[in-house]
Structure formats: structure tokens, C-alpha cells
Amino acid sequence: MSSTAPHTLYYSPGAASLVVHWLLIELDEAYELRLVDTKSGEQKSPEYLALNPNGVVPTLVIDNEPQFEAAALVQTLADRRPEAGLAPALDDPRRGAHTQWMFHLANSVQPLFRIWWYPHEVAGEAQAEAARAHVAPRIEAAWERLDAHLAANGPHLLGDRMSAADFYLLMLMRWSRNMPRPATEWPHLATLARTLTARPSFRTLYEREGLTEWP
């Protein structure tokens, strides 16, 4: 264990907290789960906003310090356990590529799902379906580019080496499961999904979050 005190993860099943929860299990970290009822708006309560002023999940308390942003938390957890090999060291030539993919997934792919799920936020209720129709091809284009990268350089984002970025990618792929063209329609993404969902940590994650759908 990298810390004598257990971490505390504020989560909602299947949300962006999923990849953080998965890394905690994969790395065999001691942690406690705190369910945030996002349907009732608990994430906007004064108590939760005191931990995470953005009013979203996840929040992970590390060494008594609340931290947020799923990609940053994944990177932090991986860096704290270098022996697990899920993030290249700072002097590793692959470190730049790993950082690139983490930022790409967080900044270029994940935000597209916000538009898909909450189109009224950007277009208003009257234009919600138009917003979805506009963003769906952009998500599919992202899968096309990622699949092409895996075809040329895979089977993982860093080639032969599995990394935390693959875990993050899989979470985003899962989010597409009910879209007209889910990510698993691309062959190399589908292979990555089969590899990662076969891991014991993924089965444990599903059990602890009460998830059953996909893959």
C-alpha cells in the first residue's frame, strides 16, 4: 500500500468516478466508498461542494486532502505506485505519449459525452436532438482515430505496455454502449475492451458498483 490511511472515494455508479474506483482496485489500495446520489442532486449540496466545488464526481480524499478531476486522479494513483507499471516514469521515453493520451481523452473525447447526455445545456431544450445529431459523428470520429492508432501501434495506447490511459479509454468506451455506433464496433477498440474487461479488477469493480450492463 502506498498510504497508511485509506483513501475515500466519493462516487456514483458508472460515472466518471468509475475509472478511479477501478484503479484503486487494480492497485490494491485501501479505500472507503461514499455514494453520492446524483439523481437527487447530492453533488450540489453544501457538504459536497466543500469537498469539490465543481459539484461533480469523483472526489478522492488522499492523505486527508480532497482532490478531483478523474484524469488527474488516475495519473496520481498510477504515479504513486510505480511498481505497478501503469504510468511511465518521468524519465521514460513513453511518458510524453502517456500524458498525451490522458489529456486527449480528458479534453477531446470525454466532453463530447456531456453534450450527448445533456444536449439542452449547450443548445436548449428545443435544439437538444440537433445537438445530439451533431455530436454523435464527432464521437465516432474519435473512435476512428483511436482505432487507427491501436491498429498501427497497439494493442494498447502505448503499444505492448498496458497503462492507466487504457483504463480511462475503456470507461469512455463503456459510455458509448447505447449510442447508435458504440465504440466496440471498431475492431481494435473491441479487442482492447475484451482484454481489459477480463481482468479480475474489472469484475470486482462491477460487483462493488452494482453494474451488470456491458460488455
Contacts in CASP RR format, 6 or more apart in sequence:
PFRMAT RR
TARGET T0000
AUTHOR 0000-0000-0000
METHOD contacts of the structure
MODEL  1
MSSTAPHTLYYSPGAASLVVHWLLIELDEAYELRLVDTKSGEQKSPEYLA
LNPNGVVPTLVIDNEPQFEAAALVQTLADRRPEAGLAPALDDPRRGAHTQ
WMFHLANSVQPLFRIWWYPHEVAGEAQAEAARAHVAPRIEAAWERLDAHL
AANGPHLLGDRMSAADFYLLMLMRWSRNMPRPATEWPHLATLARTLTARP
SFRTLYEREGLTEWP
1 28 0 8 1.000
1 29 0 8 1.000
1 30 0 8 1.000
2 27 0 8 1.000
2 29 0 8 1.000
2 80 0 8 1.000
2 81 0 8 1.000
3 29 0 8 1.000
3 30 0 8 1.000
3 62 0 8 1.000
3 63 0 8 1.000
3 80 0 8 1.000
5 30 0 8 1.000
5 63 0 8 1.000
5 64 0 8 1.000
6 29 0 8 1.000
6 30 0 8 1.000
6 31 0 8 1.000
6 32 0 8 1.000
7 24 0 8 1.000
7 29 0 8 1.000
7 30 0 8 1.000
7 31 0 8 1.000
7 32 0 8 1.000
7 60 0 8 1.000
7 61 0 8 1.000
7 62 0 8 1.000
8 31 0 8 1.000
8 32 0 8 1.000
8 33 0 8 1.000
8 34 0 8 1.000
8 60 0 8 1.000
8 61 0 8 1.000
9 17 0 8 1.000
9 20 0 8 1.000
9 21 0 8 1.000
9 24 0 8 1.000
9 31 0 8 1.000
9 32 0 8 1.000
9 33 0 8 1.000
9 34 0 8 1.000
9 58 0 8 1.000
9 59 0 8 1.000
9 60 0 8 1.000
9 61 0 8 1.000
10 17 0 8 1.000
10 34 0 8 1.000
10 36 0 8 1.000
10 48 0 8 1.000
10 51 0 8 1.000
10 52 0 8 1.000
10 57 0 8 1.000
10 58 0 8 1.000
10 59 0 8 1.000
10 60 0 8 1.000
10 61 0 8 1.000
11 17 0 8 1.000
11 18 0 8 1.000
11 20 0 8 1.000
11 21 0 8 1.000
11 33 0 8 1.000
11 34 0 8 1.000
11 35 0 8 1.000
11 36 0 8 1.000
11 57 0 8 1.000
11 58 0 8 1.000
11 209 0 8 1.000
12 35 0 8 1.000
12 36 0 8 1.000
12 37 0 8 1.000
12 38 0 8 1.000
12 43 0 8 1.000
12 57 0 8 1.000
13 209 0 8 1.000
13 210 0 8 1.000
13 211 0 8 1.000
14 174 0 8 1.000
14 209 0 8 1.000
14 211 0 8 1.000
15 38 0 8 1.000
15 57 0 8 1.000
15 58 0 8 1.000
16 56 0 8 1.000
16 57 0 8 1.000
16 58 0 8 1.000
16 70 0 8 1.000
16 110 0 8 1.000
16 171 0 8 1.000
17 57 0 8 1.000
17 58 0 8 1.000
17 70 0 8 1.000
18 171 0 8 1.000
18 174 0 8 1.000
18 205 0 8 1.000
18 209 0 8 1.000
19 70 0 8 1.000
19 74 0 8 1.000
19 167 0 8 1.000
19 168 0 8 1.000
19 170 0 8 1.000
19 171 0 8 1.000
20 58 0 8 1.000
20 60 0 8 1.000
20 70 0 8 1.000
20 73 0 8 1.000
20 74 0 8 1.000
20 77 0 8 1.000
21 33 0 8 1.000
21 58 0 8 1.000
21 205 0 8 1.000
21 208 0 8 1.000
21 209 0 8 1.000
22 167 0 8 1.000
22 171 0 8 1.000
22 201 0 8 1.000
22 202 0 8 1.000
22 205 0 8 1.000
23 29 0 8 1.000
23 73 0 8 1.000
23 74 0 8 1.000
23 77 0 8 1.000
23 78 0 8 1.000
23 86 0 8 1.000
23 164 0 8 1.000
23 167 0 8 1.000
24 31 0 8 1.000
24 77 0 8 1.000
25 201 0 8 1.000
25 204 0 8 1.000
25 205 0 8 1.000
25 208 0 8 1.000
26 84 0 8 1.000
26 86 0 8 1.000
26 167 0 8 1.000
26 199 0 8 1.000
26 201 0 8 1.000
27 77 0 8 1.000
27 78 0 8 1.000
27 81 0 8 1.000
27 84 0 8 1.000
27 86 0 8 1.000
29 77 0 8 1.000
29 81 0 8 1.000
33 208 0 8 1.000
36 42 0 8 1.000
36 43 0 8 1.000
36 48 0 8 1.000
36 57 0 8 1.000
38 57 0 8 1.000
42 48 0 8 1.000
43 52 0 8 1.000
43 55 0 8 1.000
43 56 0 8 1.000
43 57 0 8 1.000
44 55 0 8 1.000
48 55 0 8 1.000
48 59 0 8 1.000
49 55 0 8 1.000
51 59 0 8 1.000
51 61 0 8 1.000
51 66 0 8 1.000
52 59 0 8 1.000
52 66 0 8 1.000
52 68 0 8 1.000
54 68 0 8 1.000
56 68 0 8 1.000
58 68 0 8 1.000
58 70 0 8 1.000
58 73 0 8 1.000
59 66 0 8 1.000
59 67 0 8 1.000
59 68 0 8 1.000
60 66 0 8 1.000
60 67 0 8 1.000
60 68 0 8 1.000
60 73 0 8 1.000
61 67 0 8 1.000
62 76 0 8 1.000
67 73 0 8 1.000
67 76 0 8 1.000
69 106 0 8 1.000
70 106 0 8 1.000
70 168 0 8 1.000
71 102 0 8 1.000
71 103 0 8 1.000
71 105 0 8 1.000
71 106 0 8 1.000
71 168 0 8 1.000
74 102 0 8 1.000
74 164 0 8 1.000
74 167 0 8 1.000
74 168 0 8 1.000
75 87 0 8 1.000
75 99 0 8 1.000
75 102 0 8 1.000
75 164 0 8 1.000
77 164 0 8 1.000
78 84 0 8 1.000
78 85 0 8 1.000
78 86 0 8 1.000
78 87 0 8 1.000
78 163 0 8 1.000
78 164 0 8 1.000
79 87 0 8 1.000
82 89 0 8 1.000
85 161 0 8 1.000
85 163 0 8 1.000
86 162 0 8 1.000
86 163 0 8 1.000
86 164 0 8 1.000
86 167 0 8 1.000
87 95 0 8 1.000
87 98 0 8 1.000
87 163 0 8 1.000
87 164 0 8 1.000
88 94 0 8 1.000
88 95 0 8 1.000
88 96 0 8 1.000
88 97 0 8 1.000
88 98 0 8 1.000
88 158 0 8 1.000
88 161 0 8 1.000
88 163 0 8 1.000
89 95 0 8 1.000
94 158 0 8 1.000
94 161 0 8 1.000
97 157 0 8 1.000
97 158 0 8 1.000
98 157 0 8 1.000
98 158 0 8 1.000
98 163 0 8 1.000
98 164 0 8 1.000
98 165 0 8 1.000
101 157 0 8 1.000
101 158 0 8 1.000
101 163 0 8 1.000
101 165 0 8 1.000
101 169 0 8 1.000
102 164 0 8 1.000
102 165 0 8 1.000
102 168 0 8 1.000
105 165 0 8 1.000
105 168 0 8 1.000
105 169 0 8 1.000
105 172 0 8 1.000
106 168 0 8 1.000
108 142 0 8 1.000
109 139 0 8 1.000
109 142 0 8 1.000
109 172 0 8 1.000
110 172 0 8 1.000
112 135 0 8 1.000
112 138 0 8 1.000
112 139 0 8 1.000
112 142 0 8 1.000
113 139 0 8 1.000
113 172 0 8 1.000
113 175 0 8 1.000
113 176 0 8 1.000
114 121 0 8 1.000
115 121 0 8 1.000
115 122 0 8 1.000
115 131 0 8 1.000
115 132 0 8 1.000
115 134 0 8 1.000
115 135 0 8 1.000
116 132 0 8 1.000
116 135 0 8 1.000
116 136 0 8 1.000
116 139 0 8 1.000
116 179 0 8 1.000
119 127 0 8 1.000
119 128 0 8 1.000
119 129 0 8 1.000
119 130 0 8 1.000
119 131 0 8 1.000
119 132 0 8 1.000
119 135 0 8 1.000
120 128 0 8 1.000
120 131 0 8 1.000
122 131 0 8 1.000
123 130 0 8 1.000
123 131 0 8 1.000
124 131 0 8 1.000
136 179 0 8 1.000
136 180 0 8 1.000
136 181 0 8 1.000
139 176 0 8 1.000
139 179 0 8 1.000
140 181 0 8 1.000
143 173 0 8 1.000
143 176 0 8 1.000
143 181 0 8 1.000
143 183 0 8 1.000
143 185 0 8 1.000
143 186 0 8 1.000
143 189 0 8 1.000
144 186 0 8 1.000
146 169 0 8 1.000
146 186 0 8 1.000
146 189 0 8 1.000
147 186 0 8 1.000
147 187 0 8 1.000
147 188 0 8 1.000
147 189 0 8 1.000
149 157 0 8 1.000
150 156 0 8 1.000
150 157 0 8 1.000
150 188 0 8 1.000
150 189 0 8 1.000
150 191 0 8 1.000
150 192 0 8 1.000
151 187 0 8 1.000
151 188 0 8 1.000
153 159 0 8 1.000
154 160 0 8 1.000
154 188 0 8 1.000
155 188 0 8 1.000
155 191 0 8 1.000
155 192 0 8 1.000
155 195 0 8 1.000
156 162 0 8 1.000
156 163 0 8 1.000
156 166 0 8 1.000
156 192 0 8 1.000
157 163 0 8 1.000
157 165 0 8 1.000
157 166 0 8 1.000
157 169 0 8 1.000
158 165 0 8 1.000
158 166 0 8 1.000
162 196 0 8 1.000
166 192 0 8 1.000
166 196 0 8 1.000
167 196 0 8 1.000
169 192 0 8 1.000
170 192 0 8 1.000
170 193 0 8 1.000
170 196 0 8 1.000
170 197 0 8 1.000
172 183 0 8 1.000
173 182 0 8 1.000
173 183 0 8 1.000
173 184 0 8 1.000
173 189 0 8 1.000
173 192 0 8 1.000
173 193 0 8 1.000
174 214 0 8 1.000
174 215 0 8 1.000
176 182 0 8 1.000
176 183 0 8 1.000
177 184 0 8 1.000
177 213 0 8 1.000
177 214 0 8 1.000
177 215 0 8 1.000
183 189 0 8 1.000
183 190 0 8 1.000
183 193 0 8 1.000
184 190 0 8 1.000
184 193 0 8 1.000
184 215 0 8 1.000
193 215 0 8 1.000
194 215 0 8 1.000
196 202 0 8 1.000
197 215 0 8 1.000
205 211 0 8 1.000
206 212 0 8 1.000
END
